[in-house]
């Protein structure tokens, strides 16, 4: 029986990953450590909360005493815990440094002392910075441009250093923008869906020509699973679909799905340091026999349907903002 400590498991990607692992590996013991900040929600895991091999622990990844105890009881540590909203990092960078850098350090120290089999850091394509042309590769120099991406880049470098210096088995995944069920409605896709469902306009930054590679969260979870079981220690793996969509094109797709017209678009002032384009070379991960199973438009339609079917879930969150 593998014993997994998953941090940040009540968040968007973490909760989807826990559901994936519980259903696929019923003999794994999974402990979910989450602070339950504004975007941590135990309702995300209501369907598996009573699973015999799942346990939730409320706590902070910067709490060394708690982290040492939980890591010491684990074979594998997977760190999803992070502050992740770029706009919030511009308002309060310190929170991001504390959680994303100090929190990762606390987990790494515990993992080093416990001698875990693997420490997997969940990161982001944003650490590469804006890509004018071509695709970011795992060996590229990092060029973060927001406090959020800088804090994630710092964490990645710490993780890598523990492999080189202390021989701690680590892996880092850097995914493109995720979307899907249970995403807190501050990110662009759930924000736009919920705004349109509520009869509100959707705020598009600048001219809407910023480009992102959109990855359905289920495909990301399956990719992380592949890295855990077939990846190599010390390696970094990009996760994406290998294509980009402008924010304006994405917006128009959502308008079409929800039966709205372009009068629902409100162009707003661009945010500081807004990266123009992210694009990932995912050939390294595909060499491990992974590829995304979901086509973007179909997955977007599934996501809209989920928010329609779970209106009570998101309306409560929107009301509390």
Secondary structure as UniProt FT lines:
FT   STRAND          3..7
FT   TURN            8..10
FT   HELIX           12..24
FT   TURN            26..27
FT   STRAND          29..34
FT   TURN            38..39
FT   HELIX           42..45
FT   TURN            46..50
FT   TURN            52..53
FT   STRAND          54..58
FT   TURN            61..62
FT   HELIX           64..72
FT   STRAND          76..79
FT   HELIX           86..91
FT   HELIX           93..96
FT   HELIX           97..102
FT   HELIX           103..114
FT   STRAND          118..124
FT   HELIX           125..128
FT   TURN            138..139
FT   HELIX           147..166
FT   STRAND          170..175
FT   STRAND          177..179
FT   TURN            181..182
FT   TURN            185..186
FT   HELIX           188..197
FT   TURN            198..199
FT   STRAND          202..205
FT   TURN            206..207
FT   STRAND          211..212
FT   STRAND          214..216
FT   HELIX           217..230
FT   TURN            233..234
FT   STRAND          235..239
FT   STRAND          245..246
FT   HELIX           247..257
FT   TURN            258..259
FT   HELIX           262..264
FT   STRAND          265..268
FT   TURN            272..273
FT   HELIX           283..286
FT   TURN            287..289
FT   HELIX           296..309
FT   HELIX           311..320
//
